[in-house]
Amino acid sequence: MSEPEIRGDLVRRFLFEELDIRGAIVRLGPAWRELHAGRGYPDVVRRLLGEMTAVALLIGVNLKQPGRLTFQVQGHGPVSLMVVDCTRELAFRGMAQFADVPEHGDVPTLLGDGRLALTLQNEATVRPYQSLVPLTGDSIAAIFEHYLAQSEQQPARLWLFASEDAASGLFLQKLPQADARDPDGWARVEQLAATIRAAEIEQLAVADLLLRVFPEEAVRLFKPKAVHYECPEDWDKVRNMLRSLGAEEVNSIIEERGEVVVHDDICNHEYRFDAGAIAALFDQPKGPLH
């Protein structure tokens, strides 16, 4: 455990060398607060999205090629949509859509029946890879454990935490030689991991945390990777979208409302165009020609 810790938001992978079990820790503070700032999410929505953000980064840290990994939970409950994506460099963003959310409620009630979709787009392929599974489980952790069991054919466990100030999590996965190495290793590590608390992840260096939780196990720590929220404004993308609608449709909005307002849900940006901006967009004359 000699690799130095970086400060702030991070993901750090590790390996139980004598057990053939791998894992990772994610810790989000400022970046998580930046994601949900100004969105007015109720506590239950923020908690679900925080847990999903944590697990997306725990999985995304294993991306081998430049690209973007997107997870989408869509159901028929009060929380109808959650989307989180990240790049190989662990730049992430996310959002949730909801209506009439109860103050309290379990995950099946909040999400309803639906599906979890993974989309992987990388520079080496033309078409993105996509995988769909039903929402199976009574927590975000259980839903993703089911997904990992289906997609990777190896047992995995997740412990996820989220509040207004922080989001964090622990990931463990049993690798093919684990039982041959130690028939009791997976059960032992699972039992110890279940004792972990959010405050420990938030306050302790990862090396100290692992030593506290798994004091008898030989752990190899890999280099920590910094995580950051990245969702810049993209005026060119919005202008191209308006051009694709055509001058007639966009001008009808101007005539009706006096301006065109486009809201980017995933980044929470608002783009406003007045009549002059729309005229310039379509290279139209702004008034009578003399």
C-alpha positions as CSV (number, residue, x, y, z in Angstrom):
1,M,0.0,0.0,0.0
2,S,2.8,2.4,-0.9
3,E,1.1,4.5,-3.6
4,P,0.4,8.0,-2.3
5,E,-3.2,9.1,-1.9
6,I,-4.5,12.0,-4.0
7,R,-6.7,14.6,-2.3
8,G,-10.3,15.2,-3.2
9,D,-12.6,13.0,-5.4
10,L,-11.1,9.7,-6.5
11,V,-11.5,6.1,-7.4
12,R,-8.9,3.6,-6.3
13,R,-8.7,-0.1,-7.3
14,F,-7.2,-2.8,-5.3
15,L,-6.6,-6.6,-5.3
16,F,-6.6,-9.2,-2.6
17,E,-3.6,-11.0,-4.0
18,E,-3.9,-14.2,-2.1
19,L,-7.7,-14.5,-2.7
20,D,-8.2,-13.6,-6.4
21,I,-10.7,-10.9,-5.5
22,R,-10.6,-7.4,-6.9
23,G,-12.2,-4.3,-5.6
24,A,-12.4,-0.5,-5.8
25,I,-13.3,2.5,-3.6
26,V,-15.0,5.7,-4.9
27,R,-15.1,8.9,-2.9
28,L,-17.0,12.0,-4.1
29,G,-17.4,15.3,-2.4
30,P,-17.1,18.6,-4.3
31,A,-17.7,16.9,-7.7
32,W,-20.9,15.3,-6.4
33,R,-22.1,18.6,-5.0
34,E,-21.4,20.3,-8.3
35,L,-23.5,17.7,-10.2
36,H,-26.7,18.3,-8.1
37,A,-26.2,22.0,-7.4
38,G,-29.2,24.1,-8.4
39,R,-31.3,21.1,-9.4
40,G,-33.6,21.0,-6.4
41,Y,-33.7,17.2,-6.1
42,P,-35.7,15.8,-3.2
43,D,-33.6,13.8,-0.7
44,V,-34.7,10.4,-2.0
45,V,-33.9,11.3,-5.6
46,R,-30.5,12.8,-4.7
47,R,-29.7,9.6,-2.7
48,L,-30.6,7.3,-5.6
49,L,-28.7,9.4,-8.2
50,G,-25.7,9.6,-5.8
51,E,-25.5,5.9,-5.4
52,M,-25.9,5.4,-9.2
53,T,-23.1,7.9,-9.8
54,A,-20.8,6.1,-7.4
55,V,-21.4,2.7,-9.0
56,A,-21.0,4.1,-12.5
57,L,-17.5,5.3,-11.6
58,L,-16.6,2.1,-9.9
59,I,-17.4,0.3,-13.1
60,G,-16.1,3.0,-15.4
61,V,-12.6,3.0,-13.8
62,N,-12.0,-0.3,-15.7
63,L,-12.5,1.2,-19.2
64,K,-9.6,0.2,-21.3
65,Q,-10.1,2.5,-24.3
66,P,-11.0,6.2,-24.7
67,G,-14.8,6.4,-24.8
68,R,-17.9,7.0,-22.7
69,L,-19.8,4.6,-20.5
70,T,-23.5,5.5,-19.9
71,F,-25.9,3.9,-17.5
72,Q,-29.6,4.7,-17.7
73,V,-32.3,3.5,-15.3
74,Q,-35.8,4.0,-16.7
75,G,-39.0,2.9,-15.0
76,H,-42.6,3.7,-14.4
77,G,-42.3,5.0,-10.8
78,P,-42.1,8.5,-9.4
79,V,-38.4,8.5,-10.4
80,S,-38.8,7.8,-14.1
81,L,-35.3,8.3,-15.4
82,M,-31.7,8.5,-14.1
83,V,-28.7,8.8,-16.3
84,V,-25.0,8.8,-15.4
85,D,-22.1,8.6,-17.7
86,C,-18.3,8.9,-17.4
87,T,-15.3,8.8,-19.6
88,R,-12.1,6.7,-19.3
89,E,-10.6,9.8,-17.6
90,L,-13.4,9.6,-15.0
91,A,-15.1,12.9,-16.1
92,F,-18.7,12.3,-15.2
93,R,-22.2,13.9,-15.4
94,G,-25.7,12.8,-14.6
95,M,-29.4,13.8,-14.1
96,A,-32.7,12.5,-12.8
97,Q,-36.3,13.0,-13.8
98,F,-39.1,12.6,-11.3
99,A,-42.7,13.6,-10.4
100,D,-44.7,13.4,-7.2
101,V,-41.9,11.7,-5.3
102,P,-42.9,10.6,-1.8
103,E,-40.8,11.7,1.1
104,H,-39.9,8.1,1.9
105,G,-40.0,5.0,-0.3
106,D,-38.1,1.9,-1.2
107,V,-36.3,1.5,-4.5
108,P,-38.9,-0.7,-6.2
109,T,-41.6,1.8,-5.4
110,L,-39.6,4.8,-6.5
111,L,-38.4,3.3,-9.7
112,G,-41.2,1.0,-10.6
113,D,-40.8,-1.7,-13.2
114,G,-38.3,-0.9,-15.9
115,R,-34.8,-1.6,-17.1
116,L,-31.1,-0.7,-16.7
117,A,-29.3,0.1,-19.9
118,L,-25.6,0.2,-20.4
119,T,-24.1,1.9,-23.5
120,L,-20.4,1.9,-24.3
121,Q,-19.2,4.2,-27.0
122,N,-15.5,4.2,-27.8
123,E,-13.3,5.5,-30.5
124,A,-12.4,2.1,-31.8
125,T,-16.0,1.1,-32.8
126,V,-18.6,2.8,-35.1
127,R,-21.6,1.4,-33.3
128,P,-22.0,1.6,-29.5
129,Y,-22.3,-1.6,-27.5
130,Q,-25.6,-1.7,-25.5
131,S,-26.8,-4.1,-22.8
132,L,-30.3,-4.2,-21.3
133,V,-31.4,-5.9,-18.1
134,P,-34.6,-5.6,-16.1
135,L,-34.6,-3.7,-12.8
136,T,-34.1,-6.6,-10.4
137,G,-33.4,-5.8,-6.7
138,D,-34.5,-3.7,-3.8
139,S,-31.6,-1.2,-3.9
140,I,-29.4,0.5,-6.5
141,A,-26.6,-1.8,-5.3
142,A,-28.7,-5.0,-5.8
143,I,-29.8,-3.8,-9.3
144,F,-26.2,-3.4,-10.4
145,E,-25.1,-6.6,-8.7
146,H,-27.7,-8.4,-10.8
147,Y,-26.5,-6.6,-13.9
148,L,-22.8,-7.6,-13.2
149,A,-23.8,-11.2,-12.5
150,Q,-25.6,-11.3,-15.9
151,S,-23.0,-9.5,-17.9
152,E,-19.7,-10.8,-16.4
153,Q,-20.7,-14.1,-15.0
154,Q,-18.8,-13.4,-11.8
155,P,-20.4,-12.6,-8.4
156,A,-20.0,-8.9,-7.3
157,R,-21.0,-6.9,-4.3
158,L,-21.6,-3.2,-3.8
159,W,-22.0,-1.0,-0.8
160,L,-23.2,2.5,-1.8
161,F,-23.7,5.7,0.2
162,A,-25.1,9.1,-0.8
163,S,-26.1,12.3,1.0
164,E,-26.3,15.9,0.0
165,D,-22.6,16.4,0.7
166,A,-21.0,13.1,-0.5
167,A,-21.4,10.0,-2.5
168,S,-19.2,6.9,-2.1
169,G,-19.0,3.2,-2.5
170,L,-17.1,-0.1,-2.2
171,F,-17.0,-2.6,-5.0
172,L,-15.9,-6.3,-4.7
173,Q,-15.8,-8.9,-7.4
174,K,-14.9,-12.6,-7.1
175,L,-12.5,-13.7,-9.9
176,P,-12.3,-17.2,-11.4
177,Q,-9.6,-18.6,-9.2
178,A,-11.0,-17.3,-5.9
179,D,-12.4,-20.6,-4.7
180,A,-9.2,-22.5,-5.6
181,R,-7.1,-19.9,-3.7
182,D,-9.3,-19.9,-0.6
183,P,-12.8,-21.6,-0.4
184,D,-13.8,-19.3,2.4
185,G,-12.2,-16.1,1.1
186,W,-15.2,-14.6,-0.7
187,A,-17.5,-15.2,2.2
188,R,-15.0,-13.7,4.7
189,V,-14.3,-10.6,2.6
190,E,-18.0,-10.0,2.1
191,Q,-18.7,-10.2,5.8
192,L,-16.0,-7.8,6.6
193,A,-17.0,-5.4,3.8
194,A,-20.5,-5.2,5.2
195,T,-19.1,-3.4,8.3
196,I,-18.0,-0.4,6.3
197,R,-19.6,3.0,6.9
198,A,-19.9,6.1,4.7
199,A,-17.9,8.2,7.2
200,E,-15.0,5.9,6.9
201,I,-14.8,6.2,3.1
202,E,-15.2,10.0,3.3
203,Q,-12.6,10.6,6.1
204,L,-9.9,7.9,5.8
205,A,-7.2,7.4,3.2
206,V,-8.1,4.3,1.2
207,A,-5.0,2.4,2.4
208,D,-6.0,3.1,6.0
209,L,-9.6,2.2,5.3
210,L,-8.7,-1.2,3.8
211,L,-6.3,-1.9,6.7
212,R,-9.1,-1.2,9.2
213,V,-11.7,-3.3,7.4
214,F,-9.5,-6.2,6.1
215,P,-6.7,-6.3,8.7
216,E,-5.6,-9.9,8.0
217,E,-5.7,-9.7,4.2
218,A,-2.8,-9.0,1.8
219,V,-4.0,-6.1,-0.4
220,R,-2.3,-4.6,-3.4
221,L,-3.4,-1.0,-4.0
222,F,-3.3,0.5,-7.5
223,K,-2.6,4.2,-8.4
224,P,-5.5,6.4,-7.4
225,K,-7.4,8.1,-10.2
226,A,-8.9,11.6,-9.9
227,V,-12.6,12.1,-10.6
228,H,-14.2,15.3,-11.8
229,Y,-17.6,16.6,-12.8
230,E,-17.5,17.8,-16.4
231,C,-20.5,19.3,-18.2
232,P,-19.5,22.5,-20.0
233,E,-21.9,24.6,-22.1
234,D,-22.0,23.6,-25.8
235,W,-23.6,26.4,-27.8
236,D,-22.5,24.9,-31.1
237,K,-24.4,21.7,-30.4
238,V,-27.6,23.6,-29.5
239,R,-27.2,25.9,-32.6
240,N,-26.9,22.7,-34.8
241,M,-30.0,21.2,-33.2
242,L,-32.0,24.4,-34.0
243,R,-30.7,24.4,-37.6
244,S,-31.9,20.8,-37.9
245,L,-35.4,21.9,-36.9
246,G,-35.5,24.4,-39.8
247,A,-36.0,28.1,-40.0
248,E,-39.8,27.9,-40.3
249,E,-40.3,26.0,-37.1
250,V,-37.8,28.0,-35.0
251,N,-39.2,31.3,-36.3
252,S,-42.7,30.2,-35.3
253,I,-41.4,29.8,-31.7
254,I,-40.0,33.3,-31.9
255,E,-43.3,34.7,-33.1
256,E,-45.2,32.9,-30.3
257,R,-42.8,33.4,-27.4
258,G,-40.4,36.2,-28.4
259,E,-37.4,33.9,-27.8
260,V,-36.2,30.3,-28.0
261,V,-35.2,28.7,-24.7
262,V,-33.4,25.3,-24.8
263,H,-32.7,23.5,-21.5
264,D,-30.0,20.8,-21.3
265,D,-31.4,18.4,-18.7
266,I,-28.2,16.4,-18.2
267,C,-26.0,19.4,-17.6
268,N,-28.7,21.8,-16.3
269,H,-27.7,24.6,-18.7
270,E,-30.2,27.0,-20.3
271,Y,-29.6,28.5,-23.7
272,R,-31.6,31.5,-24.8
273,F,-31.9,32.9,-28.3
274,D,-33.6,36.2,-29.2
275,A,-34.9,37.1,-32.6
276,G,-31.6,38.6,-33.6
277,A,-29.7,35.5,-32.6
278,I,-32.1,33.3,-34.6
279,A,-31.9,35.6,-37.6
280,A,-28.1,35.3,-37.5
281,L,-28.4,31.5,-37.0
282,F,-30.2,31.1,-40.3
283,D,-28.4,34.1,-41.9
284,Q,-31.7,35.9,-42.4
285,P,-32.1,39.7,-42.8
286,K,-33.1,41.3,-39.5
287,G,-35.4,43.9,-41.1
288,P,-36.5,45.6,-44.3
289,L,-33.8,46.1,-46.9
290,H,-33.4,49.6,-48.3
